[in-house]
Amino acid sequence: MTTNKPAINQPQKAALILEGGGLRGVYGSGVIRYLMAQNIYLPYVIGVSSGACNGSNYVSRQIEHTVPRTQNSNPQHGQTYL
């Protein structure tokens, strides 16, 4: 019986996948800021809409162009302040 186990020293690959749309873009920018602050750069980046913008900032290592984190958010009143 054979098993499909990966080789012990086989390199692992990971990708950063970023979604788009409203506050998800703000959330994604927070993730990007954290990864850049920790000097973590993944070899593959995929993004849609605002995720593509965040991804391009990540790939070009331009942390200053990401959306700043949310300072005050009140979903009951439908207001978000950046």
KOLKOLPA-366471 format. One record per residue: x, y, z of N, C-alpha, C in turn. Coordinates in steps of 0.02 Angstrom, whole numbers, plus 50000, padded with zeros to 5 digits. Atoms other than C-alpha are relative to their C-alpha. Example, Ala and Ser with C-alpha at 12.3 -4.5 7.8 and 13.67 -1.06 7.14 Angstrom:
KOLKOLPA-366471
500454994150000506154977550390500455006050000499584994149997506844994750357499615005550037
//
This chain:
KOLKOLPA-366471
500424994150000500005000050000500455006250000499614993850003500715017149953499625005750031500304993949972500415033550041500295006049964499784993950034500545050849967500265005150050499714995449952501615058850101500515004449964499504995750032502655074050050500704998250025499305001149980504545072550054500165004250061499854996549937505305077850220500285007049988499694993550012506345092150150499715003849941500334996650056505125097750017499815007150021500184993149981504955116850018499255001249998500714998349997503255123450067499895006849969500174993750031502415137449971499355002550029500614996949973501115149550037499835006149958500234994150037500085163349958499575004450045500434995249965499235178950024499425001649953500604998850040497455180249959499585005350034500354994249972496565196849986499345001249963500654998750030494715199849958499875007549996500174992950008493915216149908499335001650031500664997849977492435226349964500005003350067500134996249940492185239950091500494999050057499605000749940492805236450266500474994049997499535005550008493615220250210500675002549974499394996950023494885231150121500395003250057499694997049941495225240350284500314994450043499755005749962495415223650374500634997249966499425002650037496585217450237500615004450006499434995549993497655232950252500324999250069499735001349933497855229250438500444993850000499605006150006498465211850397500655001549963499404998150039499665219150268500495003850044499564996149956500345231650393500354995550051499695004549952500645217850520500554995849967499515004150034501525206550395500635003949983499434995850017502635220850336500405001950062499664998249939503035226150514500424994250027499645005949978503575208250551500514997649948499555001750055504585207850388499834993049971500245006350029503535193250322499755001549930500204999050070503405192750133499904993249967500175006350031502535178550043500145000549924499814999850071503025173549865499425001249951500584999350044501255174049793499485004450034500514995549974499955187849815499445000449949500604999750043498185187349744499505004750032500484995449971496915201249767499475002149950500564997750040495235207249703499785006850027500244993449983494665225449704500475003350051499564996849951495325233749864500564995350022499485004949985496285217649897500575000449951499484999150050497225220549734500425006250015499634993949981497685238149791500454998650060499605001849942498255231649960500574995449981499495004750023499195217549875500575003549963499474996450036500125229649761500445004050048499604996649948500655239749914500454995250036499605005249965501255223749997500594997849957499475002350046502235217849845500545005349991499524994650009503045234949822500285002650066499764998449932503335236150012499905007350017500174993049986502475253050026499475000350055500465000249943501715252350199499635006750009500314993449992501345271150195499395000949956500584999350044500055268550056499414995650020500575004049978498985255950150499525004350040500514996349963497375261850232500174999850074499865000249928497665267050413499474996050037500485004149962496835256350545499415004250023500614996649978495075260650602500095002550072499934997149934495115272450751499364999150041500635000449964493275272150797499464997449951500525002850043491905261350722499394998550042500625001049964490105261250778499484997249951500465002950048489055248750677499275001850013500694998349985487445253950766499795006549965500154993750033487555271250689500235000249927499785000350070488295265650523500575004649985499454995450011489825276550547500664996450012499325002549990491635271750525500475005849988499524994650005493025284050554500694997149989499325002350013494745281450481500505005350022
//
